[in-house]
Amino acid sequence: MKKSVFFGALATAAMAAGVAGASTLDEVKARGTLNCGVTTGVPGFAEPDANGVWQGFDVAVCRAVAAAVLSDPNAVEFVPTTGKTRFTALASGEIDMLARNTTWTFSRDVDLKFEFTGVNYYDGQGFMAPADLGVTSAKELDGATVCIQTGTTTELNLADFFRSNGISYEPVPIETGAEAVQQYNAGACDVYTTDASALAAQRANFEDPTAHVIMPEIISKEPLGPLVRHGDNEWADIVRWTLNALITAEELGVTSANLDELAAGSDNPEINRLLGTEGDLGGMLGLDSDWAERAIGVAGNYGEVFEKNIGESTPIGLARGLNAQWTEGGLLYSPPFR
Amino acid sequence: MTTLADQPVTASSGSFKLSMLLNDTRYRSLTFQFIALVAIIAFMAFVGGNLVRNLTEAGLNISYAFLGEPSGYDINQRPIEYDSQSSHGRAALVGLLNTLIVAFLACVTATIFGVIAGVLRLSNNWIVSKLMSFYVEIFRNVPVLIWILIIFSVMINVAPSPRDFRGDDPAASMWLFDTVAVTNRGVYLPKPVWGDGSMIVLAVFAASIIGIFAFRNYARKQLFDHGRMVPVFWPSIGLFFIPAILTQLVLGNPITLSYPSLQGFNFRGGITILGSLIALWFALAIYTGAFIAENVRAGIQAISKGQTEAAGALGLRPNRIMSLVVLPQALRVIIPPLISQYLNITKNSSLAIAVGYMDVTGTLGGITLLQTGRAIETILLLMAFYLTVSLLISFFMNIFNNRMKLQER
């Protein structure tokens, strides 16, 4: 009797291992929620609001995917991850996708076996220091103590930057952005370095944001984007084209205001293909024809999401810069919906 | 009519039946041990096989080649030569040394805290004994991670930052005649600079240490052979300082001190003890000290009160009763649990990343793991590191324990 229980448990474990091989799309549908990895809290990008509801630029990507797949932008289980835990969480299947200010690099894409599905923010690493320190350029930081989030690409860029400029520094490795800000404000480090967008976001939360300057040097390319595991191309396609749908919607002038009107049919065939009134792009993805309409319906197109969460009207106040549409001198360029 | 079945089982030693494996006490324990062994092996094989199969499915392999590649990151506390061009293996070694440094410091300090608190907790003075029980109960009942964070955040918020030392009327000043700077990044101490002839000073110093031991032996011999009490304390102190200082003066100060001074963003030119090291060290010491205090108290209370009374009847004073009669016997009870506390300190030091101290969990198990993505390899290596260190500590402490325990003849 006891033995049969034991072997029963073994068989169950073996089956559970087998199920893990099923497609992510089926799993998400069966579960009814999307498990989306986000940061532990970066204002504007991903942070719970006063009611405990996650808000932000990265969160919007998760909600758009949930709307496209599950028809419900709120069917998302947000899993806060640190710089250290994010890749393990994704590789182990604890989360279905990661939308967490993660830089697309060669080794992460190839060696860590992840699939980057696009870029939702073109960023670069910058430095922030108190204004009264009188430093105007990162090259004057010889001997400074630098707060740095550990386990990120910024850690390697930092070492490279100081070495190539022949100056020295003392690193203070820190686990999360919140801890880094705490140490920076206490003066335990002179400079805080991370992606320039995150610097602006953290600075917006300071008591006196004007007392801190962000140096002009951007020392790296940091294309940030959502990513999924290798080996499930259908799921990667869904995440990639949901992001592209938001970007294309802005390019084509589809906004949350005119979405319903355009979804009924328009003169522009690409809008029709995007919103599912022409062709069957949704079916090719394994979804229905209204998938993109629902994704855009959550919070509008890429530009609207940007303005609402991190744009110039928000406390974070980021300009579009590189993240403008290609037609307006930026780098955002979605492949065509055809 | 008699049948074979009626005969006792023990008599039919030649005929072995399968049911005897369960029913016969001679075989039963072996049977169950065998089943347990097979079950354990099967489980391990299942887990191992599962791991290998899943790794192959994901297209990953087990390889330690990354240890030779350049690490690309910097470490703030480097006991050995290291920069961002050094290998991941060297980064792991730096981390391991940092682990050993904080573990050693914390073990020594925790023992001192623990012995003092444990002895004082038995004091007849009501306030002292209550203060010590307050210390023990507060510190051992709050998780050590919380203590590390509390001490660290108090330190970074209370101690002045280096920029407070700047200007004509600075908000903070250095201590001990401008030789020691206490900042929220760490403590900066004067660094000895070894000039010509400093080896002679060191040699004289080493000789006077040997001299102190020789003198103590002589004093003990005098006491045992002739019953004369030779003063030991002040001569020892004198021997410790005077010859070395005299040599230093005669040779014209070969050993000089380099004082820390504010240059640019930070203090430079002295020995730096990082704030993260201090916070971790102090938190581990004060937390584990509370446990050791209880061990010490238990050890002392295990010694019969008759021993104290007998020693008192012989005319020994209370502090000598403690150091000559009670503590040597109590050590036999104290040492075995003390070994566990030392192991706990070593393992708890892996919480270092909470304050940004780069121990082996921070370098090998943190940054290296993330930059290379070799999770299984680094974690296995990390386990091997901690296992080796812990086994070594147990080994040496057990030798010590065997020397201290009651010698039976």
Boltz contact constraints between the chains, C-beta under 6 A:
constraints:
  - contact:
      token1: [A, 111]
      token2: [B, 373]
      max_distance: 6.0
  - contact:
      token1: [A, 112]
      token2: [B, 373]
      max_distance: 6.0
  - contact:
      token1: [A, 143]
      token2: [B, 264]
      max_distance: 6.0
  - contact:
      token1: [A, 143]
      token2: [B, 265]
      max_distance: 6.0
  - contact:
      token1: [A, 143]
      token2: [B, 266]
      max_distance: 6.0
  - contact:
      token1: [A, 144]
      token2: [B, 265]
      max_distance: 6.0
  - contact:
      token1: [A, 145]
      token2: [B, 185]
      max_distance: 6.0
  - contact:
      token1: [A, 150]
      token2: [B, 366]
      max_distance: 6.0
  - contact:
      token1: [A, 150]
      token2: [B, 367]
      max_distance: 6.0
  - contact:
      token1: [A, 151]
      token2: [B, 367]
      max_distance: 6.0
  - contact:
      token1: [A, 151]
      token2: [B, 370]
      max_distance: 6.0
  - contact:
      token1: [A, 155]
      token2: [B, 73]
      max_distance: 6.0
  - contact:
      token1: [A, 156]
      token2: [B, 72]
      max_distance: 6.0
  - contact:
      token1: [A, 159]
      token2: [B, 72]
      max_distance: 6.0
  - contact:
      token1: [A, 159]
      token2: [B, 73]
      max_distance: 6.0
  - contact:
      token1: [A, 159]
      token2: [B, 74]
      max_distance: 6.0
  - contact:
      token1: [A, 159]
      token2: [B, 84]
      max_distance: 6.0
  - contact:
      token1: [A, 170]
      token2: [B, 76]
      max_distance: 6.0
  - contact:
      token1: [A, 171]
      token2: [B, 74]
      max_distance: 6.0
  - contact:
      token1: [A, 171]
      token2: [B, 76]
      max_distance: 6.0
  - contact:
      token1: [A, 172]
      token2: [B, 356]
      max_distance: 6.0
  - contact:
      token1: [A, 173]
      token2: [B, 356]
      max_distance: 6.0
  - contact:
      token1: [A, 174]
      token2: [B, 356]
      max_distance: 6.0
  - contact:
      token1: [A, 186]
      token2: [B, 156]
      max_distance: 6.0
  - contact:
      token1: [A, 186]
      token2: [B, 157]
      max_distance: 6.0
  - contact:
      token1: [A, 187]
      token2: [B, 161]
      max_distance: 6.0
  - contact:
      token1: [A, 188]
      token2: [B, 156]
      max_distance: 6.0
  - contact:
      token1: [A, 188]
      token2: [B, 184]
      max_distance: 6.0
  - contact:
      token1: [A, 188]
      token2: [B, 185]
      max_distance: 6.0
  - contact:
      token1: [A, 190]
      token2: [B, 265]
      max_distance: 6.0
